[in-house]
């Protein structure tokens, strides 16, 4: 079992949404998605786990590795809606990873006084990439495979 992902950039904030199960078979694909985010943005990255069905210890290590990669590039990682089956247990050398109850809370924390207000989508250019298996709620975007 693997994951699908969608990466959206708007007004300097990246949102990496992940669907599926982040287990040993999906770690490489998740790492690739983080690489995609590193190459296509400059600000913080919120990893939205709303559609994630669960994660293994290897999946959790992939999250902490992503936090280290982003910090090394001068960026931050935050999590939204971690799976109910466990909490993130970062390794001792991991940078702090803020965890938010859901994506709305993560966006509010990332943009507390920004010009976007509650709408979040007005006034800025948005780009989106996704895997071909990403659940289609909207048809905009580019394939990220």
C-alpha positions in Angstrom: 0.0 0.0 0.0 1.3 3.5 -0.8 0.2 7.1 -0.6 -0.9 9.8 -3.0 -0.1 13.4 -2.4 -1.0 16.9 -3.5 1.3 19.9 -3.0 -0.2 23.4 -3.1 1.7 26.7 -2.8 0.0 30.0 -2.1 1.4 33.2 -0.8 4.7 31.5 0.4 3.0 28.7 2.3 3.2 25.1 1.1 0.6 22.5 1.9 1.6 18.9 1.3 -1.6 16.8 1.6 -1.1 13.0 2.0 -3.7 10.3 1.5 -3.4 6.5 2.1 -1.1 4.8 4.6 2.3 6.0 5.3 4.1 2.7 5.9 7.4 1.2 4.8 6.2 0.9 1.2 5.2 4.6 1.0 8.3 6.2 2.7 10.2 6.6 -0.6 7.2 8.2 -2.3 6.7 10.5 0.7 10.4 11.5 0.6 9.9 12.3 -3.1 6.9 14.5 -2.3 9.0 16.4 0.3 11.7 16.8 -2.4 9.0 18.2 -4.7 8.0 20.7 -2.0 11.6 21.7 -1.4 12.1 22.4 -5.1 8.9 24.4 -5.5 8.6 26.7 -2.5 10.5 28.8 -0.1 8.2 29.1 3.0 7.0 26.8 5.7 5.3 23.5 4.7 2.2 22.2 6.4 1.8 18.4 6.0 -1.9 17.8 6.0 -2.7 14.3 7.1 -6.5 14.6 7.0 -6.8 11.8 4.4 -4.1 9.6 5.9 -5.6 6.3 7.2 -2.6 5.6 9.4 1.2 5.4 9.7 3.9 3.0 10.8 7.0 3.7 12.8 8.8 4.0 9.4 6.2 6.6 8.3 6.8 8.6 11.5 10.5 8.5 10.9 9.9 9.8 7.4 8.1 12.8 8.9 11.0 13.6 11.2 13.4 13.2 8.3 11.3 15.6 6.3 11.5 18.1 9.2 15.3 17.8 9.2 15.4 18.3 5.4 13.2 21.4 5.5 15.1 23.0 8.4 18.4 22.4 6.5 16.9 24.4 3.7 15.8 27.2 6.0 12.1 26.1 6.1 9.8 24.7 8.7 7.5 21.8 8.8 4.1 21.7 10.7 1.6 18.9 10.9 -2.2 19.0 10.6 -4.6 16.2 11.6 -2.3 13.5 12.6 -3.8 10.0 12.5 -5.9 9.0 15.5 -3.9 5.7 16.0 -0.9 7.4 17.5 1.0 10.5 18.1 4.3 11.6 16.5 7.3 10.5 18.5 10.2 12.4 17.0 13.8 11.3 17.5 16.0 13.3 19.8 17.8 15.2 17.0 14.6 16.3 15.3 13.6 19.9 15.1 10.4 20.9 16.8 7.3 19.9 14.8 4.2 21.9 15.7 1.0 19.7 15.5 -2.4 21.2 14.8 -5.8 19.6 15.2 -6.7 20.2 11.6 -5.7 22.1 8.4 -7.8 25.1 9.4 -6.0 25.5 12.7 -2.6 25.0 10.9 -3.4 27.7 8.4 -4.7 30.1 11.1 -1.4 29.6 13.0 0.7 30.1 9.8 -1.2 33.3 8.8 -2.4 34.9 12.0 -2.4 38.4 10.7 -2.0 37.9 6.9 -4.0 39.6 4.2 -6.0 36.4 3.4 -8.2 36.4 6.5 -10.6 33.5 6.7 -11.0 33.0 3.0 -7.4 31.9 2.5 -7.7 31.7 -1.3 -8.2 35.3 -2.3 -5.5 37.7 -3.4 -2.7 35.4 -4.2 -1.4 33.1 -6.9 -1.8 29.4 -6.3 0.0 26.5 -7.8 -0.8 22.9 -7.4 0.8 19.5 -8.2 -0.5 16.0 -7.4 -0.1 12.4 -8.0 -2.5 10.9 -10.6 -4.1 8.9 -7.8 -5.0 11.9 -5.7 -8.8 11.9 -4.9 -10.4 14.3 -7.3 -12.3 17.0 -5.5 -11.2 19.7 -8.0 -9.9 19.3 -11.5 -7.3 22.1 -11.3 -3.7 21.2 -10.9 -0.9 19.3 -12.5 0.2 15.7 -12.2 3.1 15.3 -9.8 4.2 11.8 -10.7 
